């Protein structure tokens, strides 16, 4: 269900809690919630870390196998963008943009409308990787079937960032090595923050380049590596302790849990 343009003009009615066409709308200062999508209503500043200055992001350009598919991957944190932009021996740039989100459909995977398995389902739909056990393959199929997320109509997607080490955490869950609770905790390790992914042609047309800030590798690579090393260390300790009666993927499948189950 989506917010039509004519409904968007009725903000006073929405704020007062009136029911439009049988659907209850809850307005906040930043967005209007509608089903799985939020309708943006503000101007945002976002940053993209890169080895070069990008004044005009191009719709349809990039790698299709990123976390949330093809799109322009940003963050609302300048410091994280600087970290992401550098390699050990290469400086980078934190490109700054403003984007008007009014009327855009924003899919917020970290919101209470979704659980960790919804986020994992999106990753499984986009990322290319090998599953080395029959259990992991069955788990992938189960999550894709029981926790689907329609991302096709989203102009913007926000959610956790899953670089290579963090994706290893997800693979361990699929293989039955860690519980759902520990997967959720693991994804918050290192404080990678939330990605802000610009997806649609309409959203791309709203991007306004502001400036590019140089990030020196000698300053930012150590922070980037330290964040990842710390997350790996904490995760090793976390994984070592087995969680009794925890929600392992085998239990989730055996009991045929779905998105409406409060345990997930």
Residue pairs with C-beta under 8 A, 6 or more apart in sequence:
1 23
1 34
1 35
2 34
2 35
2 37
2 105
2 153
3 32
3 34
3 37
3 39
3 105
5 103
7 14
7 20
7 25
8 32
8 39
8 103
10 20
11 27
11 32
13 20
14 20
14 25
14 27
14 32
15 27
17 24
17 25
17 26
18 25
19 25
23 34
25 32
25 33
25 34
26 32
26 33
27 33
29 41
29 42
30 40
30 41
30 42
31 38
31 39
31 40
31 41
31 42
31 101
31 106
32 38
32 39
32 41
33 39
36 107
36 113
36 114
36 149
36 150
37 105
37 106
37 107
37 153
37 154
38 105
38 106
38 107
38 108
38 111
39 103
39 104
39 105
39 106
40 101
40 102
40 103
40 104
40 105
40 106
40 155
40 156
41 101
41 102
42 101
42 102
43 98
43 99
43 100
43 101
44 76
44 98
44 99
44 101
44 196
45 76
45 96
45 97
45 98
45 210
46 74
46 75
46 76
46 96
46 97
46 98
46 99
46 196
47 74
47 75
47 76
47 77
47 78
47 80
47 81
47 94
47 95
47 96
47 97
48 54
48 57
48 72
48 73
48 74
48 75
48 81
48 94
48 95
48 97
49 75
49 80
49 81
49 82
49 83
49 84
49 85
49 86
49 92
49 93
49 94
49 95
49 215
50 85
50 92
50 93
50 95
51 85
51 87
51 90
51 91
51 92
51 93
52 93
53 93
53 95
53 212
54 95
54 209
54 212
55 95
55 209
55 212
56 209
57 72
57 97
57 198
57 204
57 207
58 204
59 200
59 201
59 204
60 70
62 70
62 71
62 72
63 70
64 70
64 126
65 126
65 127
65 128
66 73
66 126
66 127
67 73
67 122
67 123
67 126
67 127
67 159
67 161
67 162
67 195
67 197
68 122
68 126
68 151
68 157
68 159
68 195
68 197
68 199
69 125
69 126
69 151
69 199
70 199
71 157
71 197
71 198
71 199
72 197
72 198
72 204
72 207
73 195
73 196
73 197
74 81
74 97
74 195
74 196
74 197
74 198
75 81
75 84
75 161
75 193
75 194
75 195
75 196
76 193
76 194
76 196
77 193
78 94
78 96
78 213
79 223
80 192
80 193
81 94
81 95
81 215
82 92
82 94
82 213
82 215
82 220
83 215
83 220
83 221
83 223
83 224
83 227
84 92
84 224
85 91
85 92
85 93
85 94
85 215
85 220
86 92
86 215
86 216
86 217
86 220
86 221
86 224
87 217
87 221
88 217
88 221
89 217
90 217
91 214
91 215
91 216
91 217
92 214
92 215
92 217
92 220
93 212
93 213
93 214
93 215
94 212
94 213
94 215
95 209
95 211
95 212
96 209
96 210
96 211
96 212
96 213
97 207
97 208
97 209
97 210
98 207
98 208
98 210
99 198
99 203
99 206
99 207
99 208
100 206
101 156
101 206
104 155
104 156
104 200
104 202
104 203
104 206
105 153
105 154
105 155
105 156
106 154
106 155
106 156
106 157
106 158
107 149
107 151
107 154
107 156
107 157
107 158
108 114
108 158
108 159
109 118
109 119
109 122
109 149
109 157
109 158
109 159
109 160
110 119
110 158
110 159
110 160
110 194
114 149
115 147
115 259
115 264
116 180
116 183
116 184
116 187
116 264
117 143
117 146
117 147
117 180
117 252
117 259
117 264
118 147
118 149
118 259
119 159
119 160
119 187
120 143
120 147
120 170
120 173
120 183
121 143
121 144
121 147
121 148
121 149
122 149
122 151
122 157
122 159
123 162
123 167
123 170
124 140
124 143
124 144
125 144
125 149
125 151
127 162
127 167
129 167
129 171
131 137
131 140
131 171
131 174
131 175
132 175
133 175
135 174
135 175
135 176
135 249
135 250
136 171
136 174
136 175
138 253
139 173
139 174
139 175
139 176
139 249
139 253
140 174
142 249
142 252
142 253
143 174
146 256
146 257
146 258
146 259
147 258
147 259
151 157
151 199
154 199
154 200
155 198
155 199
155 200
155 202
155 203
156 196
156 197
156 198
156 199
156 200
156 203
157 195
157 197
157 199
158 194
158 195
158 196
158 197
159 194
159 195
159 197
160 166
160 187
160 192
160 194
160 195
161 192
161 193
161 194
161 195
162 170
162 187
163 192
163 228
165 228
165 231
165 232
166 186
166 187
166 189
166 190
166 192
166 231
169 178
169 183
169 186
169 187
169 235
170 183
170 187
172 178
172 183
172 239
173 179
173 180
173 182
173 183
173 249
174 249
175 249
176 248
176 249
176 250
177 239
178 186
178 238
178 239
178 248
179 243
179 246
179 247
179 248
180 246
180 247
180 248
180 249
180 252
180 264
181 243
181 246
181 247
182 238
182 239
182 243
182 246
185 238
186 231
186 235
186 238
189 230
189 231
189 234
189 235
190 227
190 228
190 230
190 231
191 227
192 227
192 231
198 204
198 207
247 257
247 263
247 264
252 264
257 263
257 264
258 264
